[in-house]
Amino acid sequence: MAAPAAHHLNPHHYVHPHGQTNGQPQPGIPAAGEGGGGVVADAAGDDHEHEYTHSYYPLETRELTTNEQNFIRAAQEGQLDHCASYLNNGLVDVDVQDQWGSTALMHAVNKRHTSLVLMLLSKGANIDKQDYRGITCLMEASWNRHIDMVKLLLKNGANINLTDERDYTALMQAAEEGHHQVVQLLIEAGADLNKQEKKRNYTALMWSVVEGHPAVVQYLVGAGADLNIQDKYGFTALMQAARTRFLAAVLVLVGTGADLDIKDKKNRTVYDLGNQQVLQAIEKGKRELKRKYLAAFAQEKGLAQLHPDTINIIANYLVITQ
């Protein structure tokens, strides 16, 4: 089999090389490729892998029949009647996979052919089928911020906590890309907030921090993500925010109660990892946390009419002891 043409991709971006069948490019559809990327040096002096690449080539599988090739191509092009004809006449299996492991449903979801997606599901297409990278339809739609497809797939029972070959869930992928609306949809549908992938032990919250997505950080924190989980280096999301000088995240995480005393594997706390601006953000976050404790305590105990100095003493005590 001839190797696919080289093509530079976003190192994280999942691109289905839909344009080839058994190594032969289809007319008018680009050939497949592979991505490039590397290692980002740790701001604190570690060789901290920030991202890695995935080279993606078709596998040596059985040769598709002509009917199967035409069925897959019809799905790519959104030809509902053609796809239905192949299925109704028993010419193909609805979940037949091309050499990348992609099914007709995956192609239809990727190209946002809504009517075709619904037809394929009605014919029994496996909504959770994984391609040879472990990618599902929901992961693909989440990564690409295809909100309409995410909603459709969730409504039809897609499994939100499946993982790909990198051990990423759909939520991690959406958080990494900063897709706030997708993150919200997945969380509302019951996505695991605190799942850690196996390479770096990152959570969705950590991905949103290291990639610099404040809206996603805010939403994940508000949804109850564990603030104090540590990655393979011992970093929490707060420590990662300090290292990358992500001040908005520092403020949100400290202001929500992130532990300031956790140590990484080099025995450093967040105070050792940040610059002066980070330290100022930490202090601002602590004041915000104090205000939250104060408001909650006053509301719970009905003490809003107390003298402000008395309330401040109580609030300071709460911040210290909680």
C-alpha positions as CSV (number, residue, x, y, z in Angstrom):
1,M,0.0,0.0,0.0
2,A,1.3,3.4,-0.9
3,A,1.9,5.8,2.0
4,P,-0.5,8.7,2.2
5,A,0.7,12.2,1.3
6,A,2.3,14.3,4.0
7,H,0.1,17.0,5.4
8,H,0.7,19.3,8.4
9,L,-2.1,19.2,10.9
10,N,-2.8,20.7,14.3
11,P,-1.0,18.2,16.5
12,H,-4.2,17.6,18.5
13,H,-6.7,18.0,15.7
14,Y,-8.5,14.8,14.8
15,V,-9.0,14.8,11.1
16,H,-10.7,11.9,9.4
17,P,-8.8,11.3,6.2
18,H,-12.1,10.6,4.5
19,G,-10.8,11.1,1.0
20,Q,-9.1,7.7,0.5
21,T,-10.4,4.2,0.1
22,N,-7.9,1.4,0.4
23,G,-5.1,3.8,-0.3
24,Q,-6.6,5.3,-3.5
25,P,-7.6,8.9,-3.4
26,Q,-11.1,9.7,-4.3
27,P,-11.7,12.4,-6.9
28,G,-12.2,15.9,-5.4
29,I,-11.4,14.8,-1.8
30,P,-8.0,15.5,-0.2
31,A,-5.6,12.7,0.7
32,A,-4.7,11.8,4.3
33,G,-1.8,13.1,6.3
34,E,0.0,13.2,9.6
35,G,0.6,15.9,12.2
36,G,3.8,17.3,13.7
37,G,4.5,18.7,17.1
38,G,6.8,18.4,20.1
39,V,7.5,19.1,23.7
40,V,7.1,22.5,25.5
41,A,9.7,23.3,28.2
42,D,8.4,23.7,31.7
43,A,8.4,27.3,32.9
44,A,9.7,26.1,36.2
45,G,12.6,24.2,34.7
46,D,11.1,20.8,34.0
47,D,10.9,19.0,30.7
48,H,7.1,19.0,30.9
49,E,5.4,17.5,28.0
50,H,2.6,19.9,27.0
51,E,1.4,18.2,23.9
52,Y,2.3,15.3,21.8
53,T,1.5,14.2,18.3
54,H,-0.3,11.3,16.6
55,S,0.7,10.0,13.3
56,Y,-2.3,8.5,11.6
57,Y,-2.1,6.1,8.7
58,P,-4.6,3.7,7.3
59,L,-4.4,0.1,8.5
60,E,-3.9,-3.0,6.4
61,T,-7.4,-4.3,6.5
62,R,-9.5,-6.4,4.1
63,E,-10.3,-4.6,0.8
64,L,-13.7,-3.0,0.8
65,T,-16.1,-4.3,-1.8
66,T,-17.3,-1.8,-4.5
67,N,-20.6,-1.5,-2.8
68,E,-18.9,-0.7,0.5
69,Q,-16.7,1.9,-1.1
70,N,-19.6,3.5,-2.8
71,F,-21.6,3.4,0.4
72,I,-18.9,5.2,2.4
73,R,-18.4,7.8,-0.3
74,A,-22.2,8.4,-0.4
75,A,-22.1,9.0,3.3
76,Q,-19.3,11.5,2.9
77,E,-21.3,13.4,0.4
78,G,-24.5,13.3,2.3
79,Q,-26.4,11.2,-0.3
80,L,-29.2,9.9,1.9
81,D,-31.1,8.1,-0.8
82,H,-28.1,6.2,-2.1
83,C,-27.1,5.2,1.5
84,A,-30.6,4.0,2.2
85,S,-30.7,2.0,-1.0
86,Y,-27.5,0.1,-0.1
87,L,-28.9,-0.7,3.3
88,N,-32.4,-1.6,2.2
89,N,-31.1,-4.0,-0.4
90,G,-28.8,-5.7,2.0
91,L,-25.7,-4.7,0.0
92,V,-23.6,-3.4,3.0
93,D,-23.5,-3.6,6.8
94,V,-24.4,-0.2,8.3
95,D,-21.3,-0.3,10.5
96,V,-18.8,-1.2,7.8
97,Q,-15.5,0.5,8.5
98,D,-13.0,1.9,6.0
99,Q,-9.3,1.4,6.4
100,W,-9.2,4.2,9.1
101,G,-12.0,2.5,11.0
102,S,-14.5,5.2,10.0
103,T,-18.1,4.2,9.5
104,A,-20.7,5.9,7.4
105,L,-22.2,7.4,10.5
106,M,-18.8,8.9,11.5
107,H,-18.5,10.5,8.0
108,A,-22.1,11.8,8.2
109,V,-21.5,13.3,11.7
110,N,-18.2,14.9,10.6
111,K,-19.8,16.5,7.6
112,R,-22.9,17.4,9.6
113,H,-25.4,15.6,7.4
114,T,-28.2,15.6,10.0
115,S,-30.9,13.8,8.0
116,L,-28.4,11.1,7.0
117,V,-27.2,10.7,10.6
118,L,-30.8,10.2,11.7
119,M,-31.4,7.7,8.9
120,L,-28.3,5.7,9.8
121,L,-29.2,5.6,13.4
122,S,-32.7,4.4,12.5
123,K,-31.1,1.5,10.6
124,G,-29.1,0.4,13.6
125,A,-25.8,2.2,13.2
126,N,-23.7,1.9,16.3
127,I,-23.5,5.4,17.8
128,D,-20.5,4.4,20.0
129,K,-18.5,2.7,17.3
130,Q,-14.8,3.6,17.6
131,D,-12.4,4.1,14.7
132,Y,-8.8,2.8,14.8
133,R,-7.8,5.7,17.1
134,G,-10.7,5.1,19.4
135,I,-12.5,8.1,18.3
136,T,-16.3,8.1,18.5
137,C,-18.9,10.3,16.7
138,L,-19.4,12.3,19.9
139,M,-15.7,12.9,20.4
140,E,-15.4,14.1,16.8
141,A,-18.4,16.4,17.1
142,S,-17.1,17.7,20.5
143,W,-13.6,18.4,19.2
144,N,-15.0,20.3,16.2
145,R,-17.6,22.3,18.2
146,H,-20.4,20.9,16.1
147,I,-23.0,21.7,18.8
148,D,-26.0,20.5,16.7
149,M,-24.3,17.1,16.3
150,V,-23.3,16.9,20.0
151,K,-27.0,17.5,21.0
152,L,-28.3,15.0,18.5
153,L,-25.8,12.3,19.6
154,L,-26.5,12.9,23.3
155,K,-30.2,12.7,22.7
156,N,-29.7,9.4,21.0
157,G,-27.8,7.9,23.8
158,A,-24.1,8.4,22.9
159,N,-21.7,7.2,25.7
160,I,-20.1,10.4,26.9
161,N,-17.3,8.8,29.0
162,L,-15.7,6.5,26.4
163,T,-12.0,7.2,25.8
164,D,-9.8,7.2,22.7
165,E,-6.4,5.7,22.3
166,R,-4.9,8.6,24.2
167,D,-7.4,8.0,27.0
168,Y,-9.2,11.3,26.3
169,T,-12.9,11.7,26.8
170,A,-15.1,13.9,24.7
171,L,-15.1,16.4,27.6
172,M,-11.3,16.6,27.7
173,Q,-11.2,17.2,24.0
174,A,-13.8,20.0,24.2
175,A,-12.1,21.5,27.2
176,E,-8.7,21.4,25.5
177,E,-10.1,23.3,22.5
178,G,-12.0,25.8,24.7
179,H,-15.5,24.9,23.4
180,H,-17.5,26.2,26.3
181,Q,-20.9,25.3,25.0
182,V,-19.9,21.8,24.3
183,V,-18.4,21.4,27.7
184,Q,-21.7,22.6,29.2
185,L,-23.7,20.1,27.2
186,L,-21.4,17.2,28.1
187,I,-21.5,18.1,31.8
188,E,-25.2,18.5,31.8
189,A,-25.4,15.0,30.3
190,G,-23.3,13.5,33.0
191,A,-19.7,13.6,31.8
192,D,-17.1,12.5,34.3
193,L,-15.6,15.8,35.5
194,N,-12.5,14.3,37.1
195,K,-11.4,11.6,34.7
196,Q,-7.6,11.6,34.3
197,E,-5.9,10.6,31.1
198,K,-3.0,8.2,31.5
199,K,-0.1,10.1,29.9
200,R,0.0,13.2,32.1
201,N,-2.9,12.4,34.4
202,Y,-4.6,15.6,33.2
203,T,-8.3,16.3,33.8
204,A,-10.6,18.4,31.7
205,L,-10.0,21.3,34.1
206,M,-6.2,20.9,33.7
207,W,-6.5,20.9,29.9
208,S,-8.6,24.1,30.0
209,V,-6.0,25.7,32.2
210,V,-2.9,24.7,30.2
211,E,-4.6,25.8,27.0
212,G,-5.7,29.1,28.4
213,H,-9.5,28.9,28.2
214,P,-11.0,31.1,31.1
215,A,-14.7,30.5,30.2
216,V,-14.2,26.7,30.3
217,V,-12.2,27.0,33.6
218,Q,-15.0,29.0,35.2
219,Y,-17.6,26.6,34.0
220,L,-15.8,23.4,35.1
221,V,-15.0,24.9,38.5
222,G,-18.6,26.0,38.9
223,A,-19.8,22.5,37.9
224,G,-17.8,21.0,40.8
225,A,-14.6,19.8,39.2
226,D,-12.0,18.6,41.8
227,L,-9.6,21.5,42.2
228,N,-6.9,19.6,44.0
229,I,-6.2,16.5,41.7
230,Q,-2.5,16.3,40.8
231,D,-1.0,15.3,37.5
232,K,2.0,13.1,37.0
233,Y,4.4,15.9,38.1
234,G,2.3,16.6,41.2
235,F,0.8,19.8,39.8
236,T,-2.7,20.8,40.5
237,A,-4.7,23.0,38.1
238,L,-3.8,26.0,40.3
239,M,-0.1,25.2,40.0
240,Q,-0.4,24.8,36.3
241,A,-2.1,28.2,36.1
242,A,0.7,29.7,38.2
243,R,3.4,28.2,36.0
244,T,1.8,29.5,32.8
245,R,0.9,32.9,34.4
246,F,-2.8,32.3,33.7
247,L,-3.9,35.0,36.2
248,A,-7.7,34.6,35.5
249,A,-7.5,31.0,36.3
250,V,-5.4,31.6,39.4
251,L,-8.0,34.0,40.7
252,V,-10.9,31.7,40.0
253,L,-9.2,28.6,41.5
254,V,-8.0,30.4,44.6
255,G,-11.3,32.2,45.0
256,T,-13.1,28.8,44.9
257,G,-11.0,27.2,47.5
258,A,-8.1,25.5,45.8
259,D,-5.5,24.2,48.2
260,L,-2.5,26.5,48.4
261,D,-0.3,24.1,50.3
262,I,-0.2,21.0,48.0
263,K,3.4,20.2,47.0
264,D,4.5,18.8,43.6
265,K,7.1,16.0,43.2
266,K,9.9,18.6,43.7
267,N,8.4,19.7,47.0
268,R,7.2,23.1,45.6
269,T,3.9,24.8,46.4
270,V,2.1,27.2,44.1
271,Y,4.0,30.1,45.9
272,D,7.2,28.7,44.5
273,L,5.9,28.4,40.9
274,G,4.5,31.9,40.2
275,N,5.9,35.3,39.7
276,Q,4.8,38.5,41.5
277,Q,1.7,38.9,39.4
278,V,0.7,35.4,40.2
279,L,1.2,36.0,43.9
280,Q,-0.9,39.2,43.7
281,A,-3.7,37.1,42.0
282,I,-3.5,34.6,44.8
283,E,-4.0,37.3,47.4
284,K,-6.9,38.7,45.4
285,G,-8.4,35.2,45.1
286,K,-8.1,34.8,48.9
287,R,-10.0,38.0,49.4
288,E,-12.7,36.7,47.0
289,L,-12.8,33.4,49.0
290,K,-13.2,35.4,52.2
291,R,-16.1,37.3,50.7
292,K,-17.8,34.0,49.7
293,Y,-17.4,32.6,53.1
294,L,-18.8,35.8,54.6
295,A,-21.8,35.9,52.4
296,A,-22.6,32.2,52.9
297,F,-22.2,32.4,56.7
298,A,-24.3,35.5,57.0
299,Q,-27.0,34.0,54.8
300,E,-27.0,30.7,56.7
301,K,-27.0,32.2,60.2
302,G,-29.0,35.3,59.5
303,L,-26.2,37.5,60.8
304,A,-26.3,40.1,58.0
305,Q,-27.2,42.8,60.6
306,L,-24.0,42.3,62.7
307,H,-21.4,45.0,62.8
308,P,-19.0,44.7,59.8
309,D,-15.9,44.3,62.0
310,T,-17.6,41.3,63.8
311,I,-18.5,39.7,60.5
312,N,-14.9,40.2,59.2
313,I,-13.5,38.5,62.3
314,I,-15.8,35.5,61.7
315,A,-15.0,35.4,58.0
316,N,-11.2,35.4,58.7
317,Y,-11.7,32.6,61.1
318,L,-13.6,30.6,58.6
319,V,-11.0,31.1,55.9
320,I,-8.2,30.0,58.2
321,T,-10.0,26.9,59.6
322,Q,-11.8,25.5,56.5
